[in-house]
Amino acid sequence: MRPPLEKHRVACKTAFLSVALACVSAPAIAASETQCAIPQGFVDTPPPDIEQATLVEHVEDITINQPLNVVIAAANRTPVEKTMHGTSTLPGIAGTHVLRGAWSEPGALRVVCLTDGGSTEELVLVNTRNGNTHHFRYEVWNYTTVQARPVAYAVGDFLETDLGDGRTQIHWTYAFRLRANEFPGYLGSLGRLLFRKLYLDTRYAELMRGALAVRKASAEREPADPN
């Protein structure tokens, strides 16, 4: 018989496999071409306050062989369900339903429907262009899948920088806030370490790299920036 902690680890590891796309978005991507229906029983809840010190984060970088203007334009023309593909263990995005505002302006709110039947809410916090940089930040919460129970909310942050030589670097930070009353969150710093090692730096990192690869391929198919 497994000791209690080991049983918790196995259950948690399985649960982590199903929450990923419930927590992923992409910067300045056009509203979904597939408007999903609001899930039955859905209740709009206010976004949680962000506690930066307790977030567990992972960072991925990619360089695209196009200037920033082209990278942004390509993202604006690509619906999120064509960017956020599922993996062998994680669901993809099936569509979205805007509840408030115009996506992806600050304050815009939408429901994201997943290919496994789950859903979540996303709120745009920041969407600014300042010279050679573009910053997009968003919060995700209100998960409906039982497997997402360990996660209270997530925060995504994109910083896109024009390198000045016809290339753009994308720096994507994704961070989770774990629930203090669920495994592994109730283990404190040890729980955050387990979450990072078992999930965030492995399966979730793979999903992030896949999404960035789609963005790179899409942008590099675009014609050169006329400016």
C-alpha positions as CSV (number, residue, x, y, z in Angstrom):
1,M,0.0,0.0,0.0
2,R,1.3,3.5,-0.9
3,P,1.9,5.9,2.0
4,P,-0.7,8.8,2.1
5,L,1.7,11.4,0.6
6,E,2.6,9.1,-2.3
7,K,-1.1,8.5,-3.0
8,H,-1.7,12.2,-3.0
9,R,1.2,12.7,-5.4
10,V,-0.2,10.2,-7.9
11,A,-3.7,11.7,-7.7
12,C,-2.3,15.2,-8.1
13,K,-0.1,14.2,-11.0
14,T,-3.1,12.8,-12.8
15,A,-5.2,15.9,-12.1
16,F,-2.5,18.2,-13.4
17,L,-2.9,16.6,-16.9
18,S,-6.3,18.1,-17.4
19,V,-6.0,21.7,-16.4
20,A,-3.6,23.2,-18.9
21,L,-5.6,24.7,-21.7
22,A,-8.0,26.1,-19.1
23,C,-5.1,28.4,-18.3
24,V,-3.7,29.4,-21.6
25,S,-4.3,32.4,-23.9
26,A,-2.3,34.3,-26.4
27,P,-1.6,38.0,-26.8
28,A,-3.7,40.2,-29.0
29,I,-5.1,37.2,-30.8
30,A,-8.4,37.9,-32.6
31,A,-11.6,36.8,-31.1
32,S,-12.4,33.2,-31.6
33,E,-14.0,32.3,-35.0
34,T,-16.0,29.6,-33.0
35,Q,-18.3,31.2,-30.5
36,C,-19.0,28.5,-27.9
37,A,-22.2,28.4,-25.9
38,I,-21.9,29.4,-22.2
39,P,-21.7,26.1,-20.3
40,Q,-24.8,25.0,-18.5
41,G,-24.7,26.1,-14.8
42,F,-22.0,28.7,-15.5
43,V,-21.7,31.4,-12.8
44,D,-19.6,34.5,-13.5
45,T,-17.3,35.1,-10.5
46,P,-15.1,38.1,-9.8
47,P,-11.4,37.6,-10.6
48,P,-9.2,36.8,-7.5
49,D,-6.7,39.3,-6.2
50,I,-3.3,38.4,-7.6
51,E,-0.7,37.4,-4.9
52,Q,2.5,37.6,-6.8
53,A,4.7,36.2,-4.1
54,T,2.9,32.8,-4.0
55,L,2.7,32.2,-7.8
56,V,4.6,29.3,-9.3
57,E,5.8,30.3,-12.8
58,H,7.5,29.0,-15.9
59,V,9.0,31.0,-18.7
60,E,9.4,30.2,-22.4
61,D,11.1,32.4,-25.1
62,I,11.1,32.2,-28.8
63,T,12.6,34.4,-31.6
64,I,10.5,35.1,-34.7
65,N,12.1,36.2,-37.9
66,Q,9.8,39.1,-38.5
67,P,9.5,42.6,-37.0
68,L,7.1,43.3,-34.2
69,N,4.4,44.9,-36.4
70,V,4.2,41.7,-38.5
71,V,4.1,39.5,-35.4
72,I,1.2,41.4,-33.9
73,A,-0.7,41.5,-37.2
74,A,-0.3,37.8,-37.6
75,A,-1.6,37.2,-34.0
76,N,-4.6,39.4,-34.6
77,R,-5.6,37.4,-37.6
78,T,-5.2,34.0,-35.9
79,P,-8.2,32.8,-33.8
80,V,-7.1,31.3,-30.4
81,E,-8.5,27.8,-31.2
82,K,-6.1,27.6,-34.2
83,T,-3.2,28.5,-31.9
84,M,-3.9,26.6,-28.7
85,H,-3.8,23.0,-29.8
86,G,-4.1,20.2,-27.3
87,T,-1.4,17.6,-26.7
88,S,-1.6,13.9,-26.1
89,T,-2.6,14.6,-22.5
90,L,-3.9,18.2,-22.5
91,P,-7.1,19.6,-24.1
92,G,-7.2,22.3,-26.7
93,I,-9.5,25.4,-27.0
94,A,-12.8,24.7,-28.8
95,G,-14.0,28.3,-28.8
96,T,-14.7,31.4,-26.7
97,H,-17.7,33.5,-25.6
98,V,-17.1,37.2,-24.9
99,L,-19.0,38.3,-21.8
100,R,-17.8,42.0,-21.7
101,G,-15.8,44.4,-23.8
102,A,-13.9,43.8,-27.1
103,W,-11.3,41.2,-27.0
104,S,-8.3,41.9,-26.4
105,E,-8.8,45.3,-24.9
106,P,-8.0,45.8,-21.2
107,G,-11.1,44.9,-19.1
108,A,-12.5,42.4,-21.7
109,L,-13.8,39.2,-20.2
110,R,-14.6,35.9,-21.9
111,V,-15.4,32.3,-21.3
112,V,-13.0,29.8,-22.8
113,C,-14.5,26.4,-23.8
114,L,-12.1,23.5,-23.9
115,T,-12.2,20.4,-26.1
116,D,-12.6,18.2,-23.0
117,G,-15.9,20.0,-22.1
118,G,-14.4,22.2,-19.4
119,S,-14.3,25.9,-19.3
120,T,-12.7,28.9,-17.6
121,E,-12.8,32.7,-17.5
122,E,-10.1,35.1,-18.9
123,L,-9.7,38.8,-18.2
124,V,-7.4,41.1,-20.0
125,L,-5.3,43.1,-17.5
126,V,-2.8,44.9,-19.8
127,N,-2.5,45.3,-23.6
128,T,-0.1,48.1,-24.4
129,R,2.3,49.0,-27.2
130,N,5.3,51.2,-26.2
131,G,7.8,51.8,-29.0
132,N,9.6,48.5,-29.7
133,T,7.7,46.5,-27.1
134,H,4.2,45.0,-26.7
135,H,2.9,43.8,-23.3
136,F,-0.1,41.6,-22.8
137,R,-1.1,40.3,-19.4
138,Y,-4.2,38.3,-18.4
139,E,-5.8,36.4,-15.5
140,V,-7.6,33.0,-15.7
141,W,-9.9,31.5,-13.1
142,N,-13.2,29.8,-12.4
143,Y,-12.2,26.4,-13.7
144,T,-15.2,24.0,-14.1
145,T,-13.2,20.7,-14.4
146,V,-12.9,18.7,-11.2
147,Q,-9.2,17.9,-12.1
148,A,-8.4,21.6,-11.8
149,R,-9.2,21.7,-8.1
150,P,-5.6,22.4,-7.0
151,V,-5.5,25.7,-8.9
152,A,-7.1,28.9,-7.7
153,Y,-6.1,31.0,-10.7
154,A,-3.4,31.7,-13.2
155,V,-1.7,34.7,-14.7
156,G,-0.2,34.9,-18.2
157,D,2.3,37.6,-19.3
158,F,3.7,38.2,-22.8
159,L,6.5,40.7,-23.5
160,E,7.2,41.0,-27.2
161,T,10.3,43.0,-28.1
162,D,11.4,44.1,-31.6
163,L,15.1,43.4,-31.7
164,G,15.7,45.9,-34.5
165,D,17.1,43.5,-37.0
166,G,13.9,42.1,-38.5
167,R,13.4,39.8,-35.6
168,T,11.0,39.8,-32.5
169,Q,11.5,38.0,-29.2
170,I,8.5,36.7,-27.3
171,H,9.0,36.2,-23.5
172,W,6.0,34.3,-22.1
173,T,5.6,33.9,-18.3
174,Y,2.9,31.6,-17.0
175,A,2.1,31.4,-13.3
176,F,-0.3,29.5,-11.1
177,R,-1.7,30.2,-7.7
178,L,-2.4,26.9,-5.8
179,R,-5.2,26.5,-3.4
180,A,-4.0,26.4,0.2
181,N,-6.5,23.8,1.2
182,E,-5.8,21.3,-1.6
183,F,-2.8,19.1,-2.5
184,P,-0.1,20.2,-3.2
185,G,-0.9,23.7,-2.2
186,Y,-1.3,22.9,1.5
187,L,2.4,21.8,1.6
188,G,3.5,25.4,1.1
189,S,6.8,25.8,-0.6
190,L,7.3,22.1,-0.9
191,G,4.0,21.8,-2.7
192,R,4.9,24.6,-5.1
193,L,8.1,22.7,-5.9
194,L,6.3,19.5,-6.6
195,F,3.8,21.3,-8.8
196,R,6.7,22.8,-10.8
197,K,8.7,19.6,-11.2
198,L,5.7,17.2,-11.9
199,Y,3.7,19.5,-14.1
200,L,4.7,23.1,-14.9
201,D,8.3,22.5,-16.1
202,T,7.3,19.4,-18.1
203,R,3.8,18.9,-19.6
204,Y,2.8,22.5,-19.3
205,A,6.1,23.7,-20.8
206,E,5.5,21.4,-23.8
207,L,2.2,23.0,-24.4
208,M,3.6,26.5,-24.2
209,R,6.3,25.7,-26.6
210,G,3.8,24.2,-29.0
211,A,1.7,27.4,-28.9
212,L,4.8,29.6,-29.5
213,A,5.8,27.4,-32.5
214,V,2.4,28.0,-34.0
215,R,2.8,31.7,-33.6
216,K,6.3,31.6,-35.1
217,A,5.2,29.6,-38.2
218,S,2.1,31.9,-38.7
219,A,4.1,35.1,-38.5
220,E,6.9,33.9,-40.7
221,R,4.4,33.1,-43.4
222,E,3.4,36.7,-43.5
223,P,4.9,39.1,-46.1
224,A,7.7,41.4,-45.0
225,D,6.7,44.5,-43.1
226,P,6.3,47.3,-45.8
227,N,7.6,49.8,-43.2
